[in-house]
Amino acid sequence: MSDGDRGPARTLADGVRLPTTVRWLLAKVMGAVFVLWAVATLIFFGIRLIPGDPAEAILGGPGSQASPEALEQVRRDYGLDQPLLVQYFTQLGRLLQGDLGDSYSLRMPVAELLGNQLPGTLLLSALALLVAWLLALGLAGWSTLNGKAAAVVASGLEIAAAAVPHFWLASILILLFSNTLGWLPPVSTNSADGLVLPVLALALPLAGFLGQVMRESMLNAMTSPFALSARARGEGETGVLFRHALRHAALPGIALSGWAFGSLLSGAVVVESIFARPGLGRTLLNAVTLRDIPLVTGVALVSALAYVVVMAASDVAERAADPRLRAA
């Protein structure tokens, strides 16, 4: 069989690269493994820089007044008396087996705790990403169709929204919609209205950033040759926007969605604490305060894995929306 007949699926023994899809999947898997290893390593060594004794954290913190004998017994039981590198490789070995350990402070398996807290944070982040997308696209489309004055107003709103810290915005939303108007609860509840303020607190800063990127891309698309050709065929400005420019404007937003989701997960630490909402954010904050090493590591690894998955999904969506990437 000639080389031309073998096609793209020739064996590695022939020195030929794997098919594009397989190479892409392998790259994503290897990237995910590297990210998880890096997160586990940084958490392991970083949390040990925090002043305090992990053995005291296991026994209830410095206020527990544990005896030296009890502290020494805990160090032996948890391997804390071993050299740091031995502890590090022991933890890596457990993580490779899928064992996240037990929480020092809550005395529960970390996997069970994460299973209880993860859905709430994922729901909050997904809704915030959706709202941010809708706001960014809506503002970009409105400013594009209404001239320079609208573009100036939209640009000012986007810059202001992108610069607002989550904790300040959350406080303002509570003062306005809860204390002054009384429309929404100041803390998160199990009902839908309890999600509105946390979602807005996360979505508005992200919408400002995405809006700047999408509006610039939409303006470029409206002056491109395919838009001029559509106008020559009698297409109105609204039709050109929704049928042609909108897809091109969405491409930068799709490319940034993975990063955006990661920023929402980090912002959830603040937002969930302010609105007293259960989730990974509050869990992580409490775990760091209590030096709960297994729980901190578990939350960080799950967050990193969610980020990697969303990044891969955004790559797939970007390739589906842009034929040029598929051709490349």
Secondary structure, 3 states (H helix, E strand, C coil): CCHHHHHHHCCHHHCCCCCHHHHHHHHHHHHHHHHHHHHHHHHHHHHCCCCCCHHHHHCCCHHHCCCHHHHHHHHHHCCCCCCHHHHHHHHHHHHHCCCCCECCCCCCEHHHHHHHHHHHHHHHHHHHHHHHHHHHHHHHHHHHHCHHHHHHHHHHHHHHHHHCCHHHHHHHHHHHHHHHCCCCCCCCCCCCHHHHHHHHHHHHHHHHHHHHHHHHHHHHHHCCHHHHHHHHCCCCHHHHHHHHHHHHHHHHHHHHHHHHHHHHHHHHHHHHHHCCCCCHHHHHHHHHHCCCHHHHHHHHHHHHHHHHHHHHHHHHHHHHHCHHHHHC
